[in-house]
Amino acid sequence: MPAIAPRLFGALLAFAVMCCGKAFGADDFPSRPIRMIVPYSAGSFSDALCRELAAGMAAHLNQPVNVDNVPGAGATIGMARAKAAPPDGYTIVYVGSSAIINVALMPQIAYDPVKDYRHIGLIGFTHYVLASHPSAPFGDFAGMLARAKAAPEMLTIASPGNGTASHLTAELMKKAAGIATRHVPYKGSSPAVNDLVAGHVNMMMDPQTTLGPFVRAGRLKGLAVTGTERMRELPDVPTLSELGIKGLEVPLGWFGLAAPAGTPDAVMARLHAAMSAAMQRSTAKLAELGVQNGFGSADDFTRFVEREVPRYRKIVAEAGIKLD
């Protein structure tokens, strides 16, 4: 048998080492803590949801999954940071519908929600509550409409930031109701809610888990909720549809987990399995947070995101929504 030329032998040896290294890396993952970037402030709905899932994933992976809050600019800062991270599975990101809304609102956005990430799984969906401060110059939704029509843009409505699902939902509500209010964007839900509870702004739309406790405690007034049915946690608050405001029955808020594009298949499979375990472990908590479970395969989530891009472009265009 002829001897292998030294150059060829060296190439074969390097290839074998590379293959073994890749196999070892996949089998060894994770060997250190994982960072979960959450593009929203601490104390927000998204933060509470991610901390719950991070604990479940950590238990499955036997490594810490640390939540890293990176709020601001309608989630674009956190999304861009995740895109730039090494595609090794040690950085994952919470992806919400705001990531798609931003594509419709910001032509020069620094990421592509389809091409720049690999999707781990869809967590689910949520509806929104419209709440006001007790000192606001109206007592219910009808009063708010009358006040807004009598004095356009005098009422203020807070949001977690430009381009967030809360912002879009509020804009759609205003469009359907034929009113104008002044948008006050914040750097996350927590500072917006703090100012709402303090009476510095009149209203806000955000998930039940954020605003519901304040409504139940009497510190805020529940004006309306999105969706087809009243929320179990706020049975006395009517739906917008009941109040004659149509078009907000389908949830605009959804969320999932993703990793930077280029993350290896074997690592993605481990992350998906960990997410699945966390979802099963947190069934009761997710229901408490008002989440409609939507978990499926990674491919299902990818196809979902691909469908959402044109959907949100259409919603933004038809509603005439622009960044302030």
Salt bridges, closest charged atoms under 4 A:
ASP47 OD1 - ARG51 NE 2.84
ASP68 OD2 - ARG35 NH1 3.31
ASP88 OD2 - ARG32 NH2 3.38
ASP116 OD2 - LYS83 NZ 3.53
GLU171 OE2 - HIS167 NE2 3.42
GLU171 OE2 - LYS174 NZ 3.28
GLU233 OE2 - ARG232 NH2 3.36
GLU242 OE1 - ARG230 NH2 2.87
ASP265 OD1 - ARG118 NH1 2.72
GLU288 OE2 - LYS285 NZ 3.31
ASP300 OD1 - ARG303 NH2 2.73
GLU308 OE1 - ARG311 NH1 3.01
ASP324 OD2 - HIS183 ND1 2.38
